[in-house]
């Protein structure tokens, strides 16, 4: 199941001499614990990006909806010293995460996984035709997630629950599964935006609105 790759290799465009840079794709193994996956991804980035990630500012505040308290929102803002070179490095790393690690699951894989999961918890008085339509709804509502996150959510539900899942419950498990990777992608996107504005003569990182990384951290 491992997708782990070694990372010594061709550098990122615009990386400085002597700055470690990953080969393509970035090292990633969904079977590893999230904390270890995150550490490996960060350590595979150029040192210049790692320093920016460490120096960014994190703010948190409570989020409320019509139903009441909905969790804590984390806002991350890049430091002021972001440059166009940093933006180029961030864009390259972000492309590898968005197009590889976080790429939406293929439709056939997603639909097959949903149908298999629901078959473990058959619904009473549901015709095969209706069951197929329900599966299509599931596929539509889970379509943003990578295959490994959906597989993880289905496995967790099979092993820990005795009842048929709702779409919202599986979505929550998928969101938790890839929260670390999404958070890193959000921060790289903020660095890229800050560096591009600096290169255009704008106000730089100070003018960039905070990015919602790991948007809502549920309070357990």
C-alpha positions in Angstrom: 0.0 0.0 0.0 3.0 2.2 0.4 3.5 5.2 -2.0 6.7 6.2 -0.3 9.4 7.7 -2.5 13.0 8.8 -1.9 13.5 12.5 -2.2 17.1 13.2 -3.2 16.9 14.3 -6.8 16.2 17.1 -9.2 15.8 20.5 -7.5 12.8 22.8 -7.5 13.0 25.6 -10.1 14.6 28.7 -8.5 16.1 26.8 -5.5 19.3 28.2 -4.2 22.5 26.2 -4.5 23.0 23.9 -1.5 19.3 24.0 -0.6 17.9 20.5 -0.4 15.0 19.9 -2.7 12.7 16.9 -3.2 12.4 14.8 -6.3 9.0 14.2 -7.8 6.7 13.1 -6.3 7.1 14.2 -2.7 7.5 11.3 -0.2 4.1 10.1 1.0 2.7 7.0 2.5 -1.0 7.1 3.6 -0.4 4.1 5.9 1.8 6.2 8.2 0.5 8.1 11.1 -0.5 11.7 10.2 2.3 13.3 12.3 5.0 11.2 10.6 3.5 11.9 7.2 3.6 15.6 7.9 7.1 15.6 9.2 8.4 13.7 6.1 6.6 16.1 3.8 8.0 19.2 5.5 11.5 17.8 5.7 11.4 17.1 1.9 10.7 20.8 1.1 13.5 23.2 0.5 14.9 24.7 3.6 13.8 28.2 2.6 10.2 27.0 2.6 10.6 25.2 5.9 11.9 28.4 7.5 8.9 30.3 6.3 6.5 27.7 7.5 8.1 27.9 11.0 8.0 31.7 11.1 4.3 32.2 10.0 1.8 33.5 12.5 -1.0 31.4 13.8 -4.2 32.8 15.2 -7.3 30.9 16.5 -10.8 31.9 17.2 -14.1 30.2 17.9 -16.5 29.6 15.1 -20.3 29.7 15.5 -23.2 28.8 13.2 -26.9 28.9 13.7 -26.6 25.6 15.5 -24.1 27.0 18.0 -20.4 26.4 18.6 -18.9 24.7 15.5 -15.2 24.4 16.5 -12.1 26.4 16.4 -10.8 28.1 13.2 -7.0 28.4 12.7 -5.7 31.3 10.6 -2.1 31.2 9.4 -0.3 34.2 7.9 3.1 34.0 6.2 6.0 36.1 7.5 6.9 39.4 5.8 10.1 38.2 4.2 8.4 36.1 1.4 10.0 36.7 -2.0 9.1 35.8 -5.6 11.7 32.9 -5.3 9.8 31.6 -2.3 6.6 31.8 -4.3 8.1 29.7 -7.1 9.2 27.1 -4.6 5.8 27.0 -3.0 4.0 26.7 -6.3 6.0 23.7 -7.3 5.5 22.0 -3.9 1.8 22.9 -4.0 1.3 21.4 -7.4 2.8 18.1 -6.2 0.4 18.0 -3.2 -2.7 19.2 -5.1 -2.2 17.1 -8.2 -0.8 14.0 -6.5 -1.4 13.5 -2.8 -4.7 15.4 -2.6 -6.0 14.6 -6.2 -9.7 13.6 -6.1 -10.3 9.8 -6.3 -11.1 8.4 -9.7 -14.8 8.0 -10.2 -14.7 4.2 -10.6 -12.7 3.8 -7.4 -14.9 6.1 -5.4 -18.2 4.5 -6.6 -16.8 1.0 -6.0 -15.7 1.9 -2.4 -19.1 3.5 -1.6 -21.1 0.5 -2.9 -18.8 -1.9 -1.0 -19.2 0.1 2.2 -23.0 0.3 2.0 -23.3 -3.4 1.2 -21.9 -4.1 4.7 -24.9 -2.3 6.1 -27.8 -3.2 3.9 -30.9 -1.0 4.1 -34.3 -2.6 4.5 -36.9 -2.2 1.8 -34.5 -0.5 -0.6 -34.5 -1.5 -4.2 -31.3 -2.0 -6.1 -32.2 1.0 -8.3 -32.6 3.3 -5.2 -29.4 1.9 -3.7 -27.6 2.8 -6.9 -29.0 6.4 -6.8 -27.9 6.6 -3.2 -24.4 5.5 -4.1 -24.3 8.2 -6.8 -25.2 10.8 -4.2 -22.4 9.5 -2.0 -19.9 9.7 -4.9 -21.0 13.3 -5.6 -20.6 14.4 -2.0 -17.2 12.6 -1.5 -15.8 13.5 -4.9 -13.4 16.2 -3.5 -11.4 13.7 -1.4 -8.4 11.5 -2.5 -8.8 7.8 -2.8 -6.6 7.0 0.2 -8.7 9.3 2.5 -11.9 7.6 1.4 -10.4 4.1 1.8 -9.3 5.2 5.3 -12.7 6.5 6.3 -14.4 3.3 5.0 -12.0 1.1 6.9 -12.4 3.0 10.1 -16.2 2.8 9.8 -16.2 -0.9 9.1 -14.1 -1.6 12.1 -15.7 0.7 14.7 -19.4 1.0 13.9 -22.4 -1.4 13.8 -24.8 0.8 11.8 -25.1 2.2 8.3 -23.1 5.5 7.9 -24.4 8.8 6.8 -22.7 10.9 4.2 -21.8 13.5 6.7 -20.1 11.0 9.0 -17.9 9.6 6.2 -17.1 13.2 5.0 -16.0 14.0 8.6 -13.7 11.0 8.6 -12.3 11.9 5.2 -11.6 15.5 6.3 -9.8 14.3 9.4 -7.7 11.9 7.3 -6.3 14.5 5.0 -6.4 17.5 7.4 -2.6 17.7 7.7 -2.0 17.6 4.0 -4.7 20.2 3.3 -3.3 22.4 6.0 0.2 22.3 4.5 -1.2 23.0 1.0 -3.1 26.0 2.4 0.1 27.4 3.9 2.1 26.9 0.7 -0.7 28.6 -1.2 -0.4 31.6 1.2 3.3 31.8 0.6 2.9 31.6 -3.1 0.3 34.4 -3.0 2.5 36.6 -0.8 5.6 36.2 -3.0 3.6 37.0 -6.1 2.3 40.2 -4.6 5.8 41.2 -3.5 7.1 40.6 -7.0 4.3 42.8 -8.5 5.3 45.6 -6.2 2.4 45.1 -3.8 2.5 45.3 0.0 3.8 41.7 0.3 2.8 39.2 2.9 1.4 41.9 5.3 -1.3 42.5 2.7 -2.3 38.9 2.3 -5.4 37.9 4.1 -4.9 35.0 6.6 -5.5 31.6 5.2 -7.8 29.1 6.8 -5.7 26.1 7.3 -7.3 22.9 8.7 -10.4 25.1 8.7 -12.3 23.7 11.6 -10.7 21.7 14.4 -13.5 19.8 16.1 -13.5 20.0 19.8 -13.6 16.4 21.2 
